[in-house]
């Protein structure tokens, strides 16, 4: 069996990946224990983490893991569901292709015919999904779910008459439940809600504040290992992850003024290899030496410090390491210096305070000075940091994430970041520009082709077509109960759509495509409930507890899976090369390698 | 599914029941392979970009840079399993399965095997047993006979092929004793070798094969002792 068609090869590889993640899938899924050679162990259920930890040299497998990773970076969740859907789609496409090879072309063998049919099917699936899927979801799935408003963070804020009790915390709770299990999901979801409610910008879309939190998350959290998870909390002010280089402020007099330095105060006029010519304007005076030069340098430095003192500055936040002379002078002037502040923390500080960092040390203006409410050292775990808020409309707060070990803190931080991304995807206003134009043309086609037919039902159809198009677009904040409901509802909606298409003798190609997609979707609830054969009564209770999931995230997942299927089936053959095309590099580099390999093989 | 690529109209016919069984078996086998490969991947094996030349499954590589094919080395061969005449490996595995199946229920079956000592000897000394021999031995293992019943193990096909130690059992000449002693020694060395291999064996399939080898060696020794008495 030398040459396997790409359909069969990708089916095998995705089948293997499916077997890898299957046992961790679902609410009853198990965890994978990762051990490093250093002896560090970590438990994880996250699909992305499991898949990226596998050692894969097979190019199709690497391509799939790449797609999963990209999808997870965009939406924060759904990597295991991705693989399951991918596997079931490939199986169904393979079955459909071997049944009806494309008879219009002549091929060398049935294998080539099958491959061409499979490719064609994948293209049709993607086209169908891009065109009609959001409408189907909006009509077939969303009515059974609900909408969360951005204001409803916790259940207590809502009126108790609402049966569903939809709130952001519930959505986050089910998300964290898939990551951490029952133990800490309540606590962490509560913490996340607190963080997000602090960072709510007034008069802005929820996606704005979510994007802000997502972008600045590394600067907004502090991982502390060695404490139980319940010790995680929010603290006021922004935490700068550096200690004071000079003794901290003795008196806590408020307000504190600070400046941000991006360069060393003492300019490095001398570099290695430079020759310094010391003279005094041609006049021959007593001998000048390097001592005089450094004395001159110190005098200019003293001038800068004096300037800062007149402006009332007490704190210097520096992005680079300052020289010893600067530190000594600053200590003398009772200013505290924090050196080597990381770029993202400084940019967050600058953004929140609205100040301008100092570039030219000789020109320091009042606009470079920012007033802080307080600035004090804080001890978190084994490290001392600096804690400093600003006087702005939004009170900043920082998250302290505690966990027993370093690996776990990283896990929690990643999970929180993924949760923010998931929320961002849920509340992102859907870019309906492309889809609305396609819908308009589609509906105009429908109306023009139907004007010769009966009036009664067609007029109603046409009138619905004329209705404003934004109704078909997924509204932000749509959620549905988790546990496979989305897939089941969409399955039935697709089957109905297929029936209606075949009835109206319109677009009859779509029937097979929608049926294929509908059957593929069933695999997800099948796998969820295959693990847990519970009795009737207990299953009802557990259904209520399964929580919520975001509809737009699921929609994105489907589109990503269909795109992955299409790119997998585009590959004609896999050519083994004995030259190393790449080394074990970081993700972006290997991405480009995968793309070029696909293009070469097309 | 014949290659009808050059014909313009390819009529798809639904597969017959036999074909359905084959398809079903293949799918199950593929699922088994996927599951095994998934387990190995989680253990730290690397999935290579190459396929096995024999069966086409994706190869795995362990930490010691050794390539490993899951279907060839763990699962039974899929090729022509129903026809042991074409695949001696399949024949051998069938014989082994029959032996294991016959040995595990009751020790009363061992006299059956004792009556065909040369068959087990034949198993050891002939690595690729001829099909008639296998069928005879398989027939011997399959049919549940009372111990003293001789006719089935002494099926004419097997006796015709096997070494003629059977009819000349009773005359106790010194030459025969020498031959028996040599046979005993050979069996003992094999037994020793098999035990050493078993101690260092890491694969499940190899261990099963070695255990069955040891069993057949022990049986041969017992029958040799009976013959010499």
Interface residues (C-beta under 8 A of the other chain):
Chain A: X1 X2 X4 X12 X13 X15 X16 X17 X18 X19 X20 X22 X32 X50 X54 X55 X56 X57 X58 X59 X61 X98 X99 X100 X101 X103 X106 X107 X108 X109 X110 X112 X113 X574 X576
Chain B: X1 X3 X4 X5 X6 X8 X9 X10 X12 X30 X31 X34 X35 X37 X38 X39 X41 X42 X44 X45 X46 X47 X48 X49 X50 X51 X55 X56 X57 X58
